Amino acid sequence: MRLLLVIKKENEDLEKQVNKLNKFLVLNNSIKAVLTFLFLASFSQVKAQKRVDFDKGEKYIIAKVALTNKISFNDQTVVTFSGLEKGQTITVPGEEISSAIKKLGKLGLFDEISFYINKIEGDSIYLDLDIKELPKLSEVKFVGVKKNKVDALIKDNSLTQGKVVNENLITTTKNYIENKYKKDGYFNTKVNIKTITDTTTVNQVKMLVNIDKGEKIKINKIDFIGNDKISDKTLRKAMKNTKQKNIFRILKASKFIKSKYKEDLEKVIASYKEKGYRDARIVSDSVTYIKEKNALAIKINIEEGNKYYFGNIKFLGNTVYPDNFLSRIIGVKKGETYNGVLLEKRIADKTKPDGEDITNLYQNNGYLFSTINAVEVKTVNDSIDFEIRVTEGPLAYFNKITVVGNDKTNDRVIYRELRTKPGEKYSKELLVRTIREIGQLGFFDPEAIDPKFKNVDASAGTVDIEYNLVEKGSSQIELQGGYGGGGFIGTLGLSFNNFSARNIGNKDAYKPLPMGDGQKVSLRLQASTYFQTYSLSFSEPWFGQKKPVQFSSSLSYSKQFLTNFQSASGVDKSKSFNILTLSVGLAKRLTVPDDFFVLSQSISYQHYDLNNYNTGLFTFGNGQSRNLAYTIGLTRNNKGVNPIFPTYGSEVSISAKFTFPYSLINGINYSGLGDLEAYKLKTTANAYDASGNLTTPAGTYLSSNGTAVSTYQEAGADAAKVDQERYKWLEYYKVKFKADWYTKIYGKLVLRTLTEFGFLGAYNQSRGVIPFERFYVGGDGMANYSMDGRETIQLRGYTNNSLTPIITDKTSSRFGQQIGGTIYNKFSMEMRYPITLKSSASIYALGFLEAGNAFADFKTYNPFDLKRSAGIGLRVFMPAFGLLGIDFGHGFDNSTGQTQISGWQTHFIIGQQF
């Protein structure tokens, strides 16, 4: 008689298991024999029982599946995930129950899963599901690691509260942490993870992660065997990521990462191929741990082989471009030393998306499906003949262009920057340019821009492009407070760089302000006990919404009170200097010579109003000056792709600012103003002696030394009146040039080179160069306010404005005062290395060399008389606060008017770049 499962009756408290998580009731023969004996002994007393033949299997209809114990999930949801449902026909035993157990097991939520037969009524079966739920994480604690590293480890391993804790989580967490520290050189890292039942909650555990990093293991020595043609030093240099210990190396630490080591072995072979040794190979290599030195020793055995040369190079399959044109791009000739690396780059340079190679030549002209391969066809002695086999394929066209991920920025703001248009011929160059233009908007994480190719159809010659973007914060806040110049200075600045003016009247658009149209609105307030500054600016990058013409406007007002910081009276608010500034401008993107050029034009007006403000800054303390100027500039900017950390390209600009030449039409002889009666020195009030007798009546003419004279011809000129007339309407021209280059040197290391030049001139030399709009060189360039329209030029390693010309005439009452430069030049070299370029915060370190100077006039200008400096710094860009930084610079020369060298200076940078 076969063993059958006995269904429990009302008076029996027995259940026979149908299946469990890892096996479906497989009974071996010995167990069958025992149970059969027991079953036969009691058969006469259980005649009413129905039996299930486990050897055959019988079909039943599910009447109900019920859970036997309480869990945190809904019962019906669990049954649904098992795949079993009421009315379903199943075989017991059979695949349906086994499949249900596998499905529930794959959820990773349960530890034990068992099905039991509750009862059978006719062909209906009632099943009980007994499951044990896996515990959840209530708390995680790390031991052996710094507190500032814990959050990152929790995030990277998703060790959040409520996470289901299973063997897979423990294993993956352990492996991740060990591999993470091994990449940093801690090869003996050991991780032990324990789970402890949390007695304060139900079915939850605490996780204790104990990390023992051990000592950092570096590479003591890298030795090469068999290399006669290339030195050990050169081969070690070729290994970019595997370096032996060297106290003089700063940017690349000595550590062993297996994957990087394998890549470096390939680079060793590549260095041979560059010099003609095509057959070079690594025979063997070994990595040995030296316990005494706690370091690794690497030995690499090389077989160099023979040196080869290029033979004949033949092109096959090319119909679009002739052989001689492609040969010029390849750039190698018969008889030259074989260079496999160079040949590969000329075919397809994988290190440069816009490289000048044959693959890009085809792909930039519509041949998306083209393939180019260099094939060795014959080797004669030491010469290798090549065939460059070209499969051009059909022309491809952009079909559907979409953008995803722009949660805040409106589609039209992005689409108007796209260079890839539906229906146009495919071009890799336009694709790369589009990535740059989107990155330059400043609204998206430039490192995360991902153009995905979809529906690539060679037969139809079409391709869809989907640009995947990640929004980042574009608005910024500036909040500063400090003590300077004898009083507290407070600054509040708000900058909304993705504003939407058209939605100002839309209440639903305020989140908290209407955003998404790419406009920029900035508001800045700065005040202290002795000055106030208010400014507002607005810009629209696509004025009229049809062409890339930027409209910009700004309004600012400043009020400066006369202050004597040595006096107890402090601020005298009856004496003030007020400045009102208005400007409007347009900037148009050009198409000739190329569309990286921008032509900008603007008109600005400044009104200076002095009310009894005698400080020595100007010769007059009462009066007004007006500055109406037209500025035109031409800029070419192809920096990319990250505006915060460009890695290639340049920005070159030249601008000229002009005022109207009033002296040509007003008929005033400015050189002779001092000879006119209206501009002579004279008393403004009666003067009396000690006895009360009138000595000098009001209106008496005075000589230059202050004595009374009888005629105005003998009187001295009143410099205040002369200058008031001379500067009633400012007359000048200003020319500036700036060139800024970015070059990737090695890996992520970027070199920035910069040169600047500025010149302020006068149309009428008798009128002279104005005391406004001058150049003040030195320091961080962060002038809190500017009363005279000056431009501050940063030069680290020196105090603010300390390289600015001064009055050197010792007989002058203004001896030693700064007068500003009319000409300056500056040169800078900066090495930058990114620490992180995440959208939440971009951080990079830098080292710099700078030189520059300012001069009083062109006669004293000497482009080689430069003040030099060097130093290091750090920049942090956070979307909410803009660019922050600190620099430590050492000035090697003396400041203007000083005899000692400047030495070390500390500069804080807020909201600007050098």
Number of C-alpha atoms within 10 A of each C-alpha: 7 14 17 16 18 18 19 17 14 7 6 8 7 12 16 15 15 21 22 19 18 13 11 18 13 11 10 8 8 9 10 13 14 10 13 15 13 11 18 12 10 10 12 9 9 11 8 9 13 15 13 17 14 18 12 11 13 14 14 19 19 19 18 17 21 16 17 14 12 12 15 7 10 10 16 13 9 16 19 12 14 20 15 19 16 13 13 14 17 18 14 21 20 16 12 17 22 18 14 19 25 15 14 22 17 9 10 16 19 19 14 16 19 19 25 20 21 21 18 20 11 9 12 17 22 18 20 20 21 17 22 14 19 18 22 21 23 21 18 16 12 18 14 11 14 8 10 8 10 15 11 11 17 15 10 12 15 12 20 14 13 13 16 20 22 16 10 10 16 17 11 12 21 20 13 15 19 20 16 15 19 20 15 16 23 21 22 15 18 16 18 12 15 11 17 12 16 17 10 9 9 10 16 23 24 20 21 16 21 17 19 17 19 13 13 17 21 24 25 20 14 19 16 18 15 13 15 11 12 13 11 15 11 11 21 19 16 19 20 18 20 25 23 23 17 12 8 6 11 8 8 12 18 22 26 24 17 12 10 16 17 13 15 21 19 15 19 22 21 21 21 24 22 16 18 23 24 21 14 20 18 16 12 11 15 11 13 12 16 13 8 6 12 13 22 20 17 16 15 18 16 19 17 21 14 11 18 23 22 21 21 15 20 15 17 12 12 15 10 8 11 10 14 10 9 18 16 10 14 20 10 18 15 14 14 13 20 26 21 20 18 17 17 15 18 21 23 21 19 12 8 11 14 17 16 16 21 21 23 24 21 21 21 18 15 23 24 26 17 17 17 19 15 17 13 12 12 13 14 9 8 15 19 20 17 19 16 20 16 18 16 20 15 16 20 26 23 20 21 16 19 15 15 11 13 18 12 16 19 15 15 13 19 18 16 16 17 20 17 24 17 17 14 14 21 25 23 21 18 17 18 17 20 21 22 21 21 24 22 20 20 20 24 22 21 28 15 14 19 14 19 11 12 14 11 17 13 14 10 11 20 23 21 18 22 15 19 15 22 17 18 20 19 22 20 18 18 17 13 12 13 10 10 10 10 14 13 13 19 16 17 15 18 18 22 21 23 25 25 22 19 10 16 14 10 10 11 11 14 13 9 8 15 21 25 22 23 25 22 21 22 19 19 18 18 20 20 19 16 21 20 19 21 17 18 18 18 20 21 23 21 19 17 11 13 8 12 18 20 20 21 20 18 18 17 18 17 20 18 24 19 20 21 14 12 8 8 7 9 15 18 13 14 10 17 22 22 19 22 18 18 18 18 17 18 19 22 19 19 16 10 9 8 10 12 15 20 21 17 19 18 18 18 19 15 19 17 19 19 19 17 15 22 16 12 11 15 18 15 21 21 18 19 19 17 17 22 18 19 18 18 18 18 19 20 21 17 20 21 22 23 22 14 21 20 20 22 17 16 20 17 18 19 17 18 18 19 18 20 17 16 15 17 10 8 8 8 14 12 17 14 13 21 21 17 12 17 14 22 25 25 24 16 11 11 12 13 12 9 6 6 8 9 11 10 15 14 12 12 19 25 22 20 14 8 13 12 17 15 11 12 20 15 16 25 22 24 23 17 18 20 22 20 20 18 22 20 15 19 24 25 24 22 19 18 18 18 18 18 18 20 22 16 16 13 9 8 12 15 21 22 22 19 19 18 19 18 21 21 23 19 18 17 16 10 13 20 16 21 18 17 20 22 26 28 29 30 24 24 26 22 16 14 11 15 14 15 14 17 17 17 21 27 22 31 32 30 30 22 21 24 22 29 27 25 19 16 13 10 9 7 10 10 15 12 15 16 20 19 26 27 26 25 28 25 23 19 20 18 20 19 26 19 16 14 13 18 15 18 13 14 18 20 18 18 19 18 21 20 24 22 26 30 34 25 20 17 14 7 10 16 14 14 10 13 18 24 23 23 21 20 18 19 20 22 22 22 19 19 17 20 19 20 17 19 17 22 18 26 21 23 18 18 17 21 17 16 11 9 10 14 21 15 17 17 18 20 15 20 19 14 12 11 13
